[in-house]
């Protein structure tokens, strides 16, 4: 896998010919993977597009222990 200056989605086809993605950090660590394969590459890419739109407005929340430490 190539390393980049930015986090990136790595799209690949598995042995069952289903499309998958991995979200990779800037330093090449895997951050997240899709929960199940996609039959269609377009659906895979659309979900990635939607995640990038949704997460641009995401906030960080946590339990009461986290909130105490975050002061």
N, C-alpha and C positions, 0 to 999 in steps of 0.2 A: 504494500500500500504506500502511496506517496504521502509525504508529510508536507504540511502547508503552514503558512503563517496564521491560518484561521482554522477554527473547527469546521468539519465538513461531514457530509453524508456520503458513505461509501455504499454503492448499490452493486449487488451481485446476484447471480442466479445459482441456486443450490442444486444438489444432485437430483432432486425431484422436479427440476425445471421451474421452480417457483422463485419469484423475485423477492429479495430481502434488502434491508438497509441496516447500516450501523452508523451511529453518530460517533465520530472520532474527535478527540480533543486536538489542540494544536501540537501537542507533543506525542501524538500517536496512540494515546490510550483510548480504549473503547468506553464511551460514556453510556450509550443505550443501544438496544437492538429492537427491531420490530417484533411484536408478539407472535405473529404467524406470517407465513409467506403469502405473496400475492400472485394470483394467476396472470395478472396483466401488469406490464411495466408502467403503463399510464396511471393505473390506480396507485401503484407504489409511489410514483413521482408526485401525484396529487396529494397524497397523505403527507409527504415531506413538505410540500409547499404550504399546506394548511398548518402544520406544526410550526414552521418558521414564522407564519403570520401570528399564530396564537401565542407563541412564546415571547415575541417581541414586547408583549404587554404583561407578561407574567411577573408576579411579585414573589418574594421569598417569605414563607411563613413557617412556623414551627410550633412545637408544643410549649407548655408553660416553662419547662426547663430551658429551652432554646431562647425564649423571649427574655428570661432573666439574664442570660449570658450576653445577649445582643445589645445591652444598654450602652 
